Amino acid sequence: MQVAVIGAGVIGVSTAYFLAEAGHEVVVIERHNNVAEEASFGDSGILAPSSIAPWAAPGVPRSLLSYLLKAESPLALNQMWKPSMLRWMRRWLKESNLERYRINRERMQRIAFYSRDLMQQLREQHQLDYEQTPGYLQLFRSEQDLRLAQTAFDFLTEFNIPHNALTAANAHALEPGLNPNTPLAGGLYLPEDESGNCPLFTRQIRALAQAMGVEFHFGSKVNTIQQSERGVVMQIDDRSFSADSVVLATGTDSAKLLAPLGLHLPLCAVKSYSATTTIRNFESAPVAAVMDETYKVAITRMGKRIRVAGTAELGSSTQELRQSALNTLLKVGYDWFPDACNYNTAAFWSGTSLMLPDGPPVIGATSVRNVFVNIGHGSTGWAMAAGSGKVLADIISDRTPDIDIDGLTPLRYR
Ligand SMILES: Cc1cc2nc3c(=O)[nH]c(=O)nc-3n(C[C@H](O)[C@H](O)[C@H](O)COP(=O)(O)OP(=O)(O)OC[C@H]3O[C@@H](n4cnc5c(N)ncnc54)[C@H](O)[C@@H]3O)c2cc1C
C-alpha cells in the first residue's frame, strides 16, 4: 500500500520508519527543508515514561492558575475569550479529578513505556547515539509542591515503578552541581527515565527510513486532503499527489487539514520555550536531566550543551519570544546551576505542540476512510514518538498492535 505521511517531525518520521518496516511504500511530505524543524527541534529532551502524566491532575489547575499574576510563571493563557478555548478549559477541568487522572495517566504511560522499549531496541539494532543520558531528577522547592506531587508518588508505588524519594541532601549528592543556596524541600529520582536529543534521533531515523526506501518530499506544503477513488488526493502547492492512505503527523497545524474533512478534535496549542547554551564549567553542570517541578522547567544535558526548557502558553502558536517566559528560564537556570554556563548568551527558541484536554494523543483511523492521525502528543511527544509510530503502522497494516490501544485512538472523541 502507498502511504503518504504529512509532517516530518519526530512523530511523522517514526511513523514512516515503522510503515516502511511493515512493507509499505512510504512518502513523507514536509513543508520545511529538513526533518524536526518545528516542535521536535528544541524540546527539553526528557524521555520519562515513569513520570509522564496528564496536565489535568488533582490540584494542578488551581496551582497553575495561582501563578498567573506572578512575574515568573510556568503558565500563561492566551485567547481565553475564544469559545473554543473556553470549551477546552472546561473539558480540561473536568478531567482533573483523581479517577480521570488515573485513567489518563495509565494510557499515557502505556504508550510511553512501549516507546522506551522500542527506542532501546532501535538503539541496539542500529547503534544509535542521540546524546542519551540515563536518570531523571525532579526537584520540589517547597513542602507545598511536595504535597501536590503526592498523587504522583502514590501512583509510582502502586504500579511498582522504580523511584527514590530524596531529601534535599540526597538530591545534592546525586547532582553535585546543584546550587546549595536555592531552597529545596525534596526530590524524586527516576532511574529508568532518561533524556536525549530529539532532532538528532529524528535525523538518524530518517536515514534508516530512507535506506528502506522511504521518499522525503521537502519544501512541500499540503493545502487540502480529499477522498478519491484510489484513496486520497492531496493538493500540494499547485500539484496533486495521490496515495492509498494518508497519515496526519502535522503537529500544530493539524486542525487546518482536519476541519474541511469534517473532523474536529479539541486540540489546544501549547507554546513552550527553550534556551540552549554551551557548558563552560563541566563540574558545575547537571549530570543528567533535572526538572524544577515548581516552575515546570527542565534542565537537560545535551553533550557539551545545556538546555533549559519549559513554561507553557495555552492557546498561542506564534513564534514571538515572550520576555517574561525567557526570564523564567534564565531564573531557573541560574537558580540551580549558576556556574555551569552563561545563560544570557543562550540561543532562545519557542515551539508549539497540540494538547488534548485529557492528555493522551490520538493515534489511528479517523471516521474518514483512508485518513489516519498521529497527533495531540502535547508536551511529551518525544517520549511517545516511537510507540505511536509503531502502533499506527500496525493499525494501517491490519496487524494487532503489541499494546492495548484502548483510550489512545480517535474513537474516544467520536
Ligand atoms: C519547548 C518544548 C519542550 C518540550 N519538551 C519535551 C520533552 O522534554 N519530552 C517530550 O517527550 N516532549 C517534549 N516536547 C513536546 C514534543 O517536542 C512534541 O510533542 C513533539 O515534538 C511533537 O512532534 P510532531 O512530529 O507531532 O510535531 P512537529 O515536530 O511540530 O512536526 C510536525 C511537522 O508537520 C509539518 N507540517 C504541518 N502541516 C503541514 C502541511 N500542511 N504540509 C506539510 N508539512 C506540514 C511541520 O512543518 C512539522 O515539521 C516539548 C515541546 C516544546 C515546544
Ligand as a Chemical Component Dictionary entry (heavy atoms), coordinates in Angstrom:
data_LIG
# 
_chem_comp.id                   LIG 
_chem_comp.type                 NON-POLYMER 
_chem_comp.pdbx_formal_charge   0 
_chem_comp.three_letter_code    LIG 
# 
loop_
_chem_comp_atom.comp_id 
_chem_comp_atom.atom_id 
_chem_comp_atom.alt_atom_id 
_chem_comp_atom.type_symbol 
_chem_comp_atom.charge 
_chem_comp_atom.model_Cartn_x 
_chem_comp_atom.model_Cartn_y 
_chem_comp_atom.model_Cartn_z 
_chem_comp_atom.pdbx_ordinal 
LIG C1  C1  C 0 9.961  23.751 24.462 1  
LIG C2  C2  C 0 9.420  22.350 24.319 2  
LIG C3  C3  C 0 9.885  21.370 25.174 3  
LIG C4  C4  C 0 9.425  20.051 25.049 4  
LIG N1  N1  N 0 9.974  19.097 25.842 5  
LIG C5  C5  C 0 9.609  17.790 25.679 6  
LIG C6  C6  C 0 10.239 16.765 26.437 7  
LIG O1  O1  O 0 11.118 17.013 27.240 8  
LIG N2  N2  N 0 9.838  15.490 26.245 9  
LIG C7  C7  C 0 8.850  15.158 25.363 10 
LIG O2  O2  O 0 8.516  13.982 25.248 11 
LIG N3  N3  N 0 8.262  16.114 24.591 12 
LIG C8  C8  C 0 8.612  17.408 24.740 13 
LIG N4  N4  N 0 8.018  18.399 23.990 14 
LIG C9  C9  C 0 6.923  18.017 23.080 15 
LIG C10 C10 C 0 7.466  17.425 21.800 16 
LIG O3  O3  O 0 8.528  18.206 21.327 17 
LIG C11 C11 C 0 6.342  17.363 20.778 18 
LIG O4  O4  O 0 5.235  16.668 21.323 19 
LIG C12 C12 C 0 6.801  16.623 19.523 20 
LIG O5  O5  O 0 7.964  17.206 19.005 21 
LIG C13 C13 C 0 5.697  16.658 18.500 22 
LIG O6  O6  O 0 6.202  16.087 17.337 23 
LIG P1  P1  P 0 5.390  16.183 15.978 24 
LIG O7  O7  O 0 6.165  15.431 14.975 25 
LIG O8  O8  O 0 3.971  15.817 16.231 26 
LIG O9  O9  O 0 5.326  17.746 15.664 27 
LIG P2  P2  P 0 6.367  18.697 14.892 28 
LIG O10 O10 O 0 7.759  18.444 15.311 29 
LIG O11 O11 O 0 5.834  20.082 15.059 30 
LIG O12 O12 O 0 6.229  18.227 13.397 31 
LIG C14 C14 C 0 5.071  18.481 12.625 32 
LIG C15 C15 C 0 5.581  18.678 11.209 33 
LIG O13 O13 O 0 4.482  18.737 10.334 34 
LIG C16 C16 C 0 4.806  19.689 9.310  35 
LIG N5  N5  N 0 3.553  20.144 8.716  36 
LIG C17 C17 C 0 2.468  20.654 9.361  37 
LIG N6  N6  N 0 1.496  20.960 8.482  38 
LIG C18 C18 C 0 1.979  20.632 7.260  39 
LIG C19 C19 C 0 1.435  20.721 5.955  40 
LIG N7  N7  N 0 0.204  21.204 5.741  41 
LIG N8  N8  N 0 2.190  20.300 4.910  42 
LIG C20 C20 C 0 3.459  19.811 5.121  43 
LIG N9  N9  N 0 4.031  19.720 6.341  44 
LIG C21 C21 C 0 3.295  20.115 7.396  45 
LIG C22 C22 C 0 5.520  20.774 10.081 46 
LIG O14 O14 O 0 6.277  21.579 9.213  47 
LIG C23 C23 C 0 6.356  19.970 11.062 48 
LIG O15 O15 O 0 7.637  19.686 10.564 49 
LIG C24 C24 C 0 8.444  19.722 24.082 50 
LIG C25 C25 C 0 7.951  20.717 23.243 51 
LIG C26 C26 C 0 8.439  22.023 23.324 52 
LIG C27 C27 C 0 7.930  23.052 22.372 53 
# 
loop_
_chem_comp_bond.comp_id 
_chem_comp_bond.atom_id_1 
_chem_comp_bond.atom_id_2 
_chem_comp_bond.value_order 
_chem_comp_bond.pdbx_ordinal 
LIG C1  C2  SING 1  
LIG C2  C3  SING 2  
LIG C2  C26 DOUB 3  
LIG C3  C4  DOUB 4  
LIG C4  N1  SING 5  
LIG C4  C24 SING 6  
LIG N1  C5  DOUB 7  
LIG C5  C6  SING 8  
LIG C5  C8  SING 9  
LIG C6  O1  DOUB 10 
LIG C6  N2  SING 11 
LIG N2  C7  SING 12 
LIG C7  O2  DOUB 13 
LIG C7  N3  SING 14 
LIG N3  C8  DOUB 15 
LIG C8  N4  SING 16 
LIG N4  C9  SING 17 
LIG N4  C24 SING 18 
LIG C9  C10 SING 19 
LIG C10 O3  SING 20 
LIG C10 C11 SING 21 
LIG C11 O4  SING 22 
LIG C11 C12 SING 23 
LIG C12 O5  SING 24 
LIG C12 C13 SING 25 
LIG C13 O6  SING 26 
LIG O6  P1  SING 27 
LIG P1  O7  DOUB 28 
LIG P1  O8  SING 29 
LIG P1  O9  SING 30 
LIG O9  P2  SING 31 
LIG P2  O10 DOUB 32 
LIG P2  O11 SING 33 
LIG P2  O12 SING 34 
LIG O12 C14 SING 35 
LIG C14 C15 SING 36 
LIG C15 O13 SING 37 
LIG C15 C23 SING 38 
LIG O13 C16 SING 39 
LIG C16 N5  SING 40 
LIG C16 C22 SING 41 
LIG N5  C17 SING 42 
LIG N5  C21 SING 43 
LIG C17 N6  DOUB 44 
LIG N6  C18 SING 45 
LIG C18 C19 SING 46 
LIG C18 C21 DOUB 47 
LIG C19 N7  SING 48 
LIG C19 N8  DOUB 49 
LIG N8  C20 SING 50 
LIG C20 N9  DOUB 51 
LIG N9  C21 SING 52 
LIG C22 O14 SING 53 
LIG C22 C23 SING 54 
LIG C23 O15 SING 55 
LIG C24 C25 DOUB 56 
LIG C25 C26 SING 57 
LIG C26 C27 SING 58 
# 
